[in-house]
């Protein structure tokens, strides 16, 4: 088996992984970095982010305001010290990307422009038209080429972590192009593998978003935190789930029901104003908007289509010139995929799963409870999103915490003893043998593609926008059955080179573990908060019993054990979470109180 | 249901397959999948893989024409499978082949590494004209200055332009349209001062002068990057530079 020795191993080369690699390379050019990615870095799913990245820059804005928006948006399930740190570091990361060449959109005078986003009080979303993820990812990838200490393993798929002596010390990776395994030893390991949205049926995520890193850490005893909070994005293409960015609404787009009525005013998000108003109507947070769609659909005021019920995203009043300037990708998607021109017709949309708020539990330094293991980006739960992430906080998270992970992992690697190569190779061979056994097993003729569809279906049924104990229990049961069936999978393709049949079966194994963590965490949270909404007697938020992070602990051959951990509250006491007119009134009250205390 | 109606609801995909362990050379295999109005070529491939033949290999991820993974020859033309819809193709079988001009690794999967090396070779990052600290804030860049390079920064690295390029087909060392567009993206950026460093890539023996100005690269580009224009701009720069080199000597 091939062997590679690194100081820092990074698994995942999207926004967080690349940012971490550059941080290590800049801090210590002599440190050897192994950057593993199952796709070429510029294919990573960061590429699909559209709207932008949050960082306070306007003189009328403040770090406090970004903090408050984020904590309120997360329904007070955020780690407030981490949010404070995050908002304080974000703008510097955006500027750093600008220096590296990111084509952030500009004002006529050449200064950075920012746009409005859902749940944000003041415009603070940096954007590169509606290809913000694409441009930041390509900027980071291209910049990373500058650093000879970054050794890339492009198109290498991680099949296991190497944990020895209570420390993460490397990984076993598979090259699809040869079918051969490589053991990578490292003094510190960073996971930056992205989310797990593909466990649901209709989702905005790329095919690669299969929760690999989450499952890898989880299987080695690292808890997955707050997994019940899966974000439904309100405006997605019916059927495929492809995303129409929140920036469509940030730029002034409206949501209309089948009668052409801006129905969000019926769900505590009004008043209706001619110009977009922050934290009001279409600029409310994603959880509230997706819930309003569900309610509207129950009332029979949505439009039935073969791909499910839809409402309309209407941007006709913005005019073709503005649409082409600010939302060119959206225009292309509507035209190429749906044969319609958003300047002439409203776009049919519906909610789809978009983002995994929870993830590998990690602290403010991105350190997980397993020594030597760090996690950054969507795969992690450093605690900034709470029960509902605000749009444009996730790109910013990649850069802020990717940078931190690089610094911290490098620091750790300096004090870590060298990897014992013979022990690494023994374990890597065992890990590889397991994966090869799955490929070559006779099995019971079960197709993993069928299991994947059933998993995605049951997740949607039990863990959708609104949840009940009965449905969630049915999903937990179904997942247990699918895991049993997975043992009897027969992989048609037993060849070595580019056996994607085999790799997607391994990915399904990851997905089933992550899906179980989601469903069991959801079942036990007997309250409604953010993206977790129940309609079976637990409709209210319950701060007495559930102002707590869930922790899903892996148990081999059994359902996960769910435990709870405290939420760090620093200066924002849990209060009423409101938007629109009520939200504004509450904010005024809060400001008066602060002024009185000052 | 009458036979004609049944036939209308399926589509035939004729796919060039190659499995290195068992096949001496690539050959075509046909599959029939249910047709729907919304179906992309990628979804048809996924349908084959999920229900008919799990061993069919192809790359894909985002499904929305931005990750650049799923380029292939569709009825002889380089296109993205995810944004090519069956409804827009002529009736009859759809022929799918791996991207032209690249070595086939298996089925529709081609070798990408050499293309990535070309990207790496052109110094694809800002080499600051005037270095700046984070505390000094962002550079000023007017919309007009952005316009000088912005379209070249939209390249998704899908390699369709390489499959369209007859010159690259003949000489795999030719730097090619995509890398030249990226080079122009940085050369044209007001923040960058690395133009001289990139000259060798422009007028070396595999640089712009290898291009015979066919222009098919720009025609197949799914993002209107216009790599042919990038090559042309660099021909002008290269010629000017060549001229300047004499002036300097004199």
Interface residues (C-beta under 8 A of the other chain):
Chain A: X39 X40 X42 X43 X44 X45 X47 X48 X92 X95 X96 X98 X99 X100 X101 X103 X104 X106 X108 X109 X110 X111 X112 X131 X134 X135 X138 X142 X143 X145 X146 X154 X155 X177 X206 X207 X208 X239 X240 X242 X243 X307 X329 X332 X333 X336 X337 X447 X449 X450 X453 X491 X492 X493 X495 X496 X497 X498 X499 X500 X501
Chain B: X19 X20 X21 X22 X38 X40 X49 X50 X51 X53 X54 X55 X57 X58 X59 X60 X61 X62 X63 X64 X65 X66 X67 X68 X69 X83 X85 X105 X106 X107 X109 X112 X113 X116 X119 X120 X124 X125 X126 X128 X132 X134 X137 X138 X139 X140 X141 X142 X143 X145 X146 X149 X150 X153 X154 X156 X157 X182 X186 X189 X191 X192
